[in-house]
Amino acid sequence: MIFANVRAMNKAQVHRDPLAVSVAEFIDRRGLLAAEAKVLVGVSGGADSVCLLSVLRSLSQEPARRYGLVVAHLHHGLRDEARLDADFVAALADEWHLPAVIEHRDVATEAASRKLGIEQAARDARYEFLAQTAGQIGASAVAVGHHAGDNVETILHRIIRGTHLLGLSGIPVSRPLGGAEASLIRPLLEVDRGQIEEYCLRQGLSWRTDQTNADTTMTRNFIRHQLLPLLRERINTDVDGALLRLGLAAGEAQTYIAGRARLVLAAAGWSLQSRDQLPIVLDARILAGEERIIRACAIRIALEQAGLAMREITSEHLAELAELPTRTAPGAISLPGDYRADIRGGALAIRRIEAQEATTAADVTLACPGTTPLGDGRWIACRLETFHPAAFEAHRRNHPAGVEMLDADCLDGQLICRTRRAGDVFAPLGGRGRQKVGNFLTNLKLPSVERKKILCIHDGEGIVYVCPLRLDRRVRITAETRRVLRIELIENRTCPDAEESAAGLKNKPLSGR
């Protein structure tokens, strides 16, 4: 195999610097680069990327490697010194007789137009630039200078912020680069920052220093300059090693789980070769037969392949999605980006919500008891029950999606269901005081299409239920409750109780007054 040949031939040849030797062994052990690979090297001008370029340049001179290197630099336009960084990288590439692609982007304007933070917008712009450039020059790999210290900071940051096993495993050594055929590789991931600076000094290399890296108001810098030093001093002098070992163990566990999850996906009817394919349709019975962690991983893999923005999919979303296949009652989950997941005919279906699904007829009088069509394929089912504390407690624990219980004797007159209107207010259960429904939905960060589907159910006094999200405090179940009204939003296109609904419309108004 080509990597084995490279490894054998270069043990004796790569002797210029011990760091180059260890990086060469890492590249070969992980199969990061084949001989004569065309490599786009991201160079910011900092010590990390200058070290990376120097090492790869050294290795490319070996007969068994002969990498074709191209330098890439993105000028973000965020700092006055950024132009000097670009000039430095251009001069370095010229000195080393390497082709360079240097581009300028107005990241601040992009951040504002896309409603992103500056750091996120800069990261997105950088990887978009690298992917586009790799495609233009036909590179098989894009190398960046992330090192062991970056990995330590990433793992600690994710622990503090909250993460799942995948995030706990830290920065991957390699991954597909979105929008390109090339892989993103990190040849310095086992090298620490001190080794990098020592290498640069040994080689007589200069580098640029980004003054914003000292700004501890930025989370990553705070972790690097204040939190990690404190942990080393007060708790564990080898906290870096401990975090890296944790990341390695998490990565091994994630690899095993992901392997099992791919087998489950294939059994559930999903093609692992699918890309940007919607809707996602998976056999719910197959998923339900697996452990929750396997279900969550399988669904995540399908979401990634289908092209959903995984940055917006939280661990809470994945946990809810993993529970859907095990539910006996109908249920649906709203996902960022105007997507919805529900169980249909024994299948878990995830699809984009169409605009026409977001409308419903206005002022529909609800049958109590009975089932009422809303005119958009949805139904509201109402059922009167005697209050039983044990049954209510079981409802609270399980809380099926779209089902709520309220105190029937707190209602005044008939229940009317309609879409929300400007000026609608209610007192959300669990909150303080009254609140505009619009503000309530904004605080939940609900997608615009989902907001249009929200229903307001009201009686003679006002809104009792912002459906399917929150009851009004006025109709909450208390120790004084004697009768319960169970309200269920049914998402199915057909309803088995449709005939019953017509009779239910003749009911008398509910009132405890």
Order of alpha helices (4+ residues) and beta strands (2+ residues): alpha-alpha-beta-alpha-beta-alpha-beta-alpha-alpha-beta-alpha-alpha-beta-beta-alpha-alpha-alpha-alpha-beta-alpha-alpha-alpha-beta-beta-beta-beta-beta-beta-alpha-beta-beta-beta-beta-beta-alpha-alpha-beta-beta-beta-beta-alpha-beta
